[in-house]
Amino acid sequence: MTGERDPRLTPLAAGLPASVPFIGPETLERLRGRTFRARLGANESVFGSSPRAVAAMQAAATEAWMYGDGSVHALRAALAADLGVDAAHVMPGEGIDGLLGLLVRLTVGPGDAVVTSHGAYPTFAYHVTGFGGVLHAVPYRDDAADLPALVEAAARTRAKLVYLANPDNPTGSWHRTGAVQAMIDALPEGCLLVLDEAYGEFAPPGTLPPLDPTDRRVIRMRTFSKAHGLAGLRVGYAIGDAALIAAFDTVRNHFGLGRVAQAGARAALADRQWLAQVVARVAEARERIAAIAADNGLRALPSGTNFVAVDCGGDGALARAVLEGLAARDVFVRMPGVAPLDRCIRISAGTPANLDILAAELPGALAAARALAGS
């Protein structure tokens, strides 16, 4: 009956809201009844995958009748060689999202405190809530994660985990190596820093701390979804101390990465020329987005990622109206979910043709939003 708890569910599961951290563009297109002309909201690489990766995936497709290697041996070895660490310190998985879920499952029990930034990547919060953890959110400061405040909250709440994306989503901001290392050194005993480096390939030099996989205070997460253009495969990897990495084997889906995904990721990792080309094209796109924003009297926040947060000059209602106006004009973008970041819209790096559409449609969407705000 409506309103009654399903007896098959645990009390924790029954009490959780049915929620999705991000509504996908395909869902929005079905609701709209038409496709977007410019897909600039999901932080995918519109520049595509390495041709070498595509060829490897095509070859692997003929073997798709077989399960992928459950130990992910070849990809794990390739990642370890690329990083200059032992394979015992690396764990591939089903994207950073999947790895975050496994990490929370391993380390957070009902009632355990976890610290994050208010408005930071919502999938992490989704996992913490799903396993019964208690989130403590620290406000951003100057549109960036407040590292000292995160450390203070971790000490005050005796947090098991602290989450930091560097560079950050949704603002695009970044902290320098020294600041991140100082944060690690200041963590209270027993607290683990979850350092999400999904956008690390786009970051300015001096952003990512040197790897020390023996450091038990931090686990780092990286992905093939962004710079490598393999978001549709869901391949990420964790880097951490050997004991923690080994613990993933106790809970992970051992056949979660198929043969095609493993082959594509290995080939993408080896194609450094393609990666460099994508990073350069993203930098060009960021500059173009900033110029389009300026042409419309808006301010682009500095970004070390493959997207740009654009301050719409008002509150969340104005930014939401701009977002909806762009959607009505067949341009898909997203926006941060909480104030004061929700004064911005977030625009992914696009091709010149994508950004021509944005440049053509933003003035109308902005004018309509301002008229609505003034009515």
C-alpha positions as CSV (number, residue, x, y, z in Angstrom):
1,M,0.0,0.0,0.0
2,T,1.1,3.6,-0.6
3,G,3.2,5.0,2.2
4,E,4.0,1.6,3.7
5,R,7.6,0.4,3.9
6,D,8.5,-2.4,1.6
7,P,9.4,-5.3,4.0
8,R,12.1,-6.6,1.7
9,L,14.1,-3.4,2.2
10,T,16.4,-2.7,5.1
11,P,15.3,0.2,7.3
12,L,18.2,2.3,5.9
13,A,17.2,1.6,2.3
14,A,13.5,2.2,2.9
15,G,14.2,5.6,4.4
16,L,16.3,6.9,1.5
17,P,14.7,9.1,-1.2
18,A,14.6,7.8,-4.8
19,S,17.2,10.2,-6.3
20,V,19.6,10.4,-9.1
21,P,22.7,12.6,-8.7
22,F,22.5,13.8,-12.3
23,I,19.7,13.7,-14.8
24,G,21.3,12.6,-18.1
25,P,20.9,14.5,-21.3
26,E,19.1,11.5,-22.9
27,T,16.4,11.7,-20.2
28,L,16.0,15.4,-20.8
29,E,15.8,14.8,-24.6
30,R,13.0,12.2,-24.1
31,L,11.1,14.7,-21.9
32,R,11.6,17.4,-24.5
33,G,10.8,15.3,-27.5
34,R,13.9,16.4,-29.4
35,T,17.6,16.3,-29.2
36,F,20.1,19.0,-28.2
37,R,22.1,20.7,-30.9
38,A,25.0,21.4,-28.5
39,R,25.7,18.9,-25.7
40,L,27.7,21.1,-23.3
41,G,26.6,19.9,-19.9
42,A,28.1,16.5,-19.0
43,N,31.8,17.3,-19.1
44,E,32.4,14.6,-21.7
45,S,35.1,15.0,-24.3
46,V,33.3,16.0,-27.4
47,F,36.7,15.6,-29.1
48,G,36.3,11.9,-29.0
49,S,38.5,8.9,-28.2
50,S,42.0,8.1,-29.4
51,P,41.9,6.4,-32.8
52,R,44.1,3.8,-31.3
53,A,41.6,3.2,-28.6
54,V,38.8,2.9,-31.1
55,A,40.8,0.4,-33.1
56,A,41.5,-1.6,-29.9
57,M,37.9,-1.6,-28.9
58,Q,36.8,-2.7,-32.4
59,A,39.2,-5.6,-32.2
60,A,38.1,-6.5,-28.7
61,A,34.4,-6.5,-29.8
62,T,35.0,-9.7,-31.6
63,E,35.8,-11.3,-28.2
64,A,32.9,-9.7,-26.4
65,W,31.4,-13.2,-25.8
66,M,34.1,-13.7,-23.2
67,Y,34.1,-12.0,-19.8
68,G,36.8,-9.5,-19.2
69,D,39.8,-10.5,-17.1
70,G,38.5,-10.4,-13.5
71,S,41.9,-9.3,-12.2
72,V,42.2,-6.5,-14.8
73,H,45.8,-7.6,-14.9
74,A,47.0,-6.0,-18.2
75,L,45.3,-2.6,-17.5
76,R,46.5,-2.6,-13.9
77,A,50.1,-3.3,-15.0
78,A,49.9,-0.6,-17.7
79,L,48.6,2.0,-15.2
80,A,51.3,1.1,-12.7
81,A,54.0,1.4,-15.3
82,D,52.6,4.8,-16.4
83,L,52.4,6.1,-12.9
84,G,55.8,4.6,-11.8
85,V,54.3,2.6,-8.9
86,D,53.8,-1.1,-8.1
87,A,50.6,-2.6,-9.4
88,A,49.6,-3.4,-5.8
89,H,48.9,0.3,-5.4
90,V,46.4,0.6,-8.3
91,M,42.8,-0.6,-8.6
92,P,40.9,-0.1,-11.8
93,G,37.1,0.0,-11.5
94,E,33.8,1.1,-13.0
95,G,34.6,4.8,-13.1
96,I,35.4,7.0,-10.2
97,D,31.7,6.9,-9.3
98,G,31.9,3.1,-8.8
99,L,35.2,3.3,-7.0
100,L,33.8,5.9,-4.6
101,G,30.9,3.6,-3.8
102,L,33.2,0.7,-3.0
103,L,35.5,3.0,-0.9
104,V,32.5,4.2,1.1
105,R,31.3,0.6,1.5
106,L,34.7,-0.4,2.9
107,T,35.2,2.5,5.3
108,V,31.9,4.1,6.3
109,G,29.3,2.5,8.6
110,P,25.9,3.8,9.8
111,G,26.5,7.0,11.8
112,D,30.1,7.5,10.7
113,A,31.0,11.1,10.0
114,V,32.2,12.1,6.5
115,V,33.2,15.6,5.5
116,T,32.8,17.3,2.1
117,S,32.3,20.7,0.6
118,H,28.7,22.1,0.4
119,G,27.8,21.8,-3.2
120,A,30.7,19.5,-4.2
121,Y,30.3,16.4,-6.4
122,P,26.9,15.0,-5.4
123,T,27.6,11.3,-6.3
124,F,30.0,11.0,-3.4
125,A,27.3,12.3,-1.0
126,Y,24.9,9.9,-2.6
127,H,27.1,6.9,-1.7
128,V,27.7,8.2,1.8
129,T,24.0,8.5,2.5
130,G,23.4,5.1,0.9
131,F,25.6,3.4,3.4
132,G,24.3,5.3,6.4
133,G,27.1,7.8,6.8
134,V,26.5,11.3,8.2
135,L,27.6,14.1,5.9
136,H,29.1,17.3,7.3
137,A,29.4,19.9,4.6
138,V,31.8,22.9,4.6
139,P,30.9,26.0,2.6
140,Y,33.2,27.0,-0.3
141,R,35.4,30.0,0.2
142,D,36.0,32.3,-2.8
143,D,34.5,29.7,-5.1
144,A,37.0,27.1,-4.1
145,A,37.1,24.3,-1.5
146,D,38.1,25.7,1.9
147,L,41.0,23.3,2.8
148,P,41.6,24.5,6.4
149,A,37.8,24.4,7.1
150,L,37.6,20.8,5.8
151,V,40.5,19.8,8.1
152,E,38.8,21.5,11.1
153,A,35.5,19.8,10.3
154,A,37.2,16.4,10.1
155,A,38.9,16.9,13.5
156,R,35.7,18.1,15.1
157,T,33.5,15.3,13.8
158,R,36.1,12.6,13.9
159,A,35.4,12.0,10.2
160,K,36.4,8.7,8.5
161,L,36.7,10.4,5.1
162,V,37.2,13.9,3.7
163,Y,36.4,14.4,0.1
164,L,38.3,16.9,-2.1
165,A,38.1,17.3,-5.9
166,N,41.2,19.0,-7.2
167,P,40.6,20.5,-9.7
168,D,37.1,21.0,-8.5
169,N,33.7,20.2,-9.9
170,P,31.5,22.3,-10.2
171,T,33.6,25.5,-9.9
172,G,36.7,24.5,-12.0
173,S,39.0,25.9,-9.3
174,W,42.2,24.3,-8.1
175,H,44.6,24.3,-5.3
176,R,48.4,24.2,-5.7
177,T,50.4,21.2,-4.6
178,G,51.7,22.8,-1.4
179,A,48.2,23.6,-0.2
180,V,47.0,20.1,-0.8
181,Q,50.0,18.5,0.8
182,A,49.6,20.8,3.8
183,M,46.0,19.6,4.1
184,I,47.1,15.9,4.0
185,D,49.7,16.7,6.7
186,A,47.1,18.4,8.9
187,L,44.5,15.6,8.8
188,P,43.6,14.1,12.1
189,E,44.8,10.5,12.9
190,G,42.7,7.9,11.2
191,C,41.1,10.2,8.6
192,L,41.4,9.4,4.9
193,L,41.5,12.1,2.2
194,V,39.6,11.1,-0.9
195,L,41.4,13.1,-3.5
196,D,39.4,13.1,-6.7
197,E,41.6,14.0,-9.7
198,A,39.2,13.3,-12.5
199,Y,40.2,16.6,-14.2
200,G,43.9,16.3,-13.4
201,E,45.1,16.1,-17.0
202,F,43.7,19.6,-17.6
203,A,45.1,21.2,-14.4
204,P,47.9,23.8,-14.5
205,P,51.4,22.6,-13.6
206,G,51.9,22.4,-9.9
207,T,48.4,21.3,-9.1
208,L,48.7,17.5,-8.5
209,P,50.9,16.5,-5.5
210,P,53.7,13.9,-6.3
211,L,52.5,10.4,-6.0
212,D,53.3,8.6,-2.7
213,P,51.2,5.4,-2.9
214,T,52.5,4.3,0.5
215,D,50.8,7.3,2.2
216,R,47.9,5.7,4.2
217,R,46.3,9.2,4.7
218,V,45.2,9.6,1.1
219,I,43.6,7.7,-1.8
220,R,43.5,9.2,-5.2
221,M,40.9,8.7,-7.9
222,R,41.4,9.2,-11.7
223,T,39.4,8.4,-14.8
224,F,39.4,7.7,-18.5
225,S,36.1,9.5,-18.8
226,K,37.3,13.0,-19.3
227,A,40.6,13.7,-21.1
228,H,40.7,10.2,-22.7
229,G,37.2,10.5,-24.0
230,L,35.9,7.2,-22.8
231,A,33.0,8.2,-20.6
232,G,30.8,5.6,-22.2
233,L,33.0,2.8,-20.9
234,R,33.1,3.8,-17.2
235,V,36.8,3.1,-16.5
236,G,38.5,4.7,-13.5
237,Y,41.2,3.8,-11.1
238,A,42.2,4.3,-7.5
239,I,45.8,4.8,-6.3
240,G,46.6,4.2,-2.6
241,D,48.4,2.1,-0.1
242,A,48.6,-1.6,-0.8
243,A,46.4,-2.7,2.1
244,L,43.6,-0.4,1.2
245,I,43.8,-1.3,-2.5
246,A,43.7,-5.0,-1.6
247,A,40.6,-4.5,0.4
248,F,38.7,-3.5,-2.8
249,D,38.9,-7.2,-3.8
250,T,36.6,-8.1,-0.9
251,V,33.7,-6.1,-2.2
252,R,34.2,-5.2,-5.9
253,N,32.4,-6.6,-8.9
254,H,35.3,-8.7,-10.3
255,F,33.8,-8.8,-13.8
256,G,32.5,-5.3,-13.9
257,L,35.1,-4.1,-16.5
258,G,34.4,-5.8,-19.8
259,R,37.0,-6.8,-22.4
260,V,36.1,-3.9,-24.7
261,A,36.5,-1.4,-21.8
262,Q,39.9,-2.8,-20.7
263,A,41.2,-2.9,-24.2
264,G,40.1,0.7,-24.9
265,A,41.6,2.1,-21.7
266,R,45.0,0.4,-22.3
267,A,45.2,1.8,-25.8
268,A,44.1,5.3,-24.7
269,L,46.7,5.3,-22.0
270,A,49.4,4.6,-24.5
271,D,48.4,7.4,-26.9
272,R,50.1,10.4,-25.3
273,Q,49.9,12.4,-28.6
274,W,46.1,12.2,-28.6
275,L,45.9,13.2,-25.0
276,A,48.1,16.2,-25.5
277,Q,45.9,17.3,-28.5
278,V,42.7,17.0,-26.4
279,V,44.2,19.0,-23.6
280,A,45.2,21.7,-26.0
281,R,41.7,21.8,-27.6
282,V,40.1,22.0,-24.2
283,A,42.3,25.0,-23.3
284,E,41.2,26.7,-26.5
285,A,37.5,26.0,-25.8
286,R,37.8,27.4,-22.2
287,E,39.2,30.6,-23.7
288,R,36.3,30.8,-26.2
289,I,33.7,30.2,-23.5
290,A,35.2,32.9,-21.4
291,A,35.1,35.3,-24.4
292,I,31.5,34.4,-25.1
293,A,30.6,35.1,-21.4
294,A,32.4,38.4,-21.5
295,D,30.6,39.4,-24.8
296,N,27.4,39.0,-22.8
297,G,28.6,40.9,-19.7
298,L,29.2,37.8,-17.7
299,R,32.2,36.6,-15.8
300,A,33.9,33.2,-16.3
301,L,35.5,31.6,-13.3
302,P,39.1,30.5,-13.8
303,S,39.1,26.8,-14.7
304,G,41.6,24.0,-14.5
305,T,39.1,21.5,-16.0
306,N,37.3,20.7,-19.2
307,F,34.4,23.1,-18.3
308,V,33.9,26.7,-17.3
309,A,31.6,28.0,-14.6
310,V,30.0,31.3,-15.8
311,D,28.7,33.7,-13.2
312,C,25.3,34.9,-14.5
313,G,25.4,38.0,-12.2
314,G,22.4,37.2,-10.0
315,D,21.1,34.4,-7.9
316,G,20.2,30.8,-8.5
317,A,16.8,31.7,-9.9
318,L,18.4,33.8,-12.6
319,A,21.0,31.1,-13.5
320,R,18.2,28.5,-13.6
321,A,16.3,30.7,-16.0
322,V,19.4,31.1,-18.2
323,L,19.9,27.3,-18.2
324,E,16.2,26.7,-19.1
325,G,16.4,29.3,-21.8
326,L,19.4,27.6,-23.3
327,A,17.7,24.2,-23.1
328,A,14.7,25.7,-24.9
329,R,17.2,26.8,-27.6
330,D,18.6,23.2,-27.8
331,V,21.8,23.9,-25.8
332,F,22.4,21.5,-22.9
333,V,24.4,22.9,-19.9
334,R,24.2,22.3,-16.2
335,M,24.5,24.4,-13.0
336,P,25.7,23.9,-9.4
337,G,23.0,22.9,-7.1
338,V,23.5,25.1,-4.0
339,A,24.0,28.8,-3.2
340,P,26.1,30.7,-3.7
341,L,27.6,28.6,-6.5
342,D,24.1,28.3,-8.1
343,R,24.5,31.8,-9.5
344,C,26.6,30.1,-12.2
345,I,25.9,27.9,-15.1
346,R,28.5,25.2,-16.0
347,I,29.5,24.9,-19.7
348,S,31.6,22.0,-20.9
349,A,34.4,22.5,-23.5
350,G,33.0,22.0,-27.0
351,T,34.0,22.0,-30.6
352,P,34.1,25.3,-32.5
353,A,30.7,24.4,-34.0
354,N,29.2,23.7,-30.5
355,L,30.5,27.0,-29.2
356,D,29.2,28.9,-32.3
357,I,25.7,27.6,-31.3
358,L,26.3,28.7,-27.7
359,A,27.4,32.2,-28.8
360,A,24.3,32.5,-31.0
361,E,21.9,31.4,-28.4
362,L,23.2,32.7,-25.1
363,P,22.2,36.4,-25.7
364,G,18.5,35.4,-26.2
365,A,18.5,33.1,-23.2
366,L,20.1,35.7,-21.0
367,A,17.7,38.4,-22.1
368,A,14.7,36.2,-21.5
369,A,16.0,35.3,-18.0
370,R,16.6,38.9,-17.1
371,A,13.2,39.9,-18.3
372,L,11.6,37.1,-16.2
373,A,13.6,38.2,-13.2
374,G,12.5,41.8,-13.6
375,S,8.8,40.9,-14.1
